């Protein structure tokens, strides 16, 4: 598991369009490397169970990982990700939607490129991916 966040979209509403946009963003950025082993993490909300979303995943040959009701262990890595995200983001009630977008985008960049993880050989997700692809460990030993 590389643990890199490959696509994210924030929305002012909980309508299904932002979910579909996230999958389209994922495919436009990484479509050539997506396969049936790629998991799309989601909750059980109606936007994640709508026919359009499920059909899009099937069309793109992606798998949906949806936690059973009351059981966060099904998606433990993603639940941990969201826990860290909530702890580390500096979002306040009086922030505008645009300010929140900037905060989340900045944090995603930090998480993927600079936030080291013990489970990834003390590398960030992006560095770990490069390490897997090249075999070259980027930190001085």
Residue pairs with C-beta under 8 A, 6 or more apart in sequence:
1 77
2 120
2 125
2 128
2 129
2 132
3 77
3 81
3 117
3 119
3 120
3 125
3 128
4 112
4 125
4 126
4 128
4 129
5 81
5 108
5 111
5 112
5 125
6 26
6 29
6 30
7 22
7 23
7 25
7 26
7 29
7 30
8 22
8 25
8 104
8 108
9 18
9 19
9 21
9 22
9 25
10 18
10 97
10 100
10 101
10 104
11 17
11 18
12 97
14 45
14 47
15 47
16 46
16 47
16 50
16 52
16 53
18 47
19 42
19 47
19 48
19 50
19 53
20 52
20 53
20 56
23 40
23 53
23 56
23 57
23 60
23 62
26 34
26 40
27 34
27 60
31 60
34 60
34 61
34 62
35 61
36 61
36 62
36 63
37 63
38 62
38 63
39 62
39 63
39 64
39 65
40 57
40 62
40 63
40 64
40 65
41 65
41 75
41 78
42 48
42 64
42 65
42 66
43 66
43 67
44 66
44 67
44 69
47 53
48 64
48 66
49 66
54 64
57 63
57 64
65 74
65 75
65 78
66 74
66 75
67 73
67 74
67 75
67 79
68 74
72 79
81 111
84 111
85 107
85 111
88 107
89 103
89 104
89 107
90 103
91 100
91 103
95 103
111 124
111 125
112 124
112 125
112 126
113 124
113 125
113 126
113 127
114 124
115 124
115 125
116 122
116 123
116 124
117 123
117 124
117 125
117 128
120 127
120 128
121 128
121 131
121 137
122 139
123 131
123 138
123 139
127 138
130 136
130 138
131 137
131 138
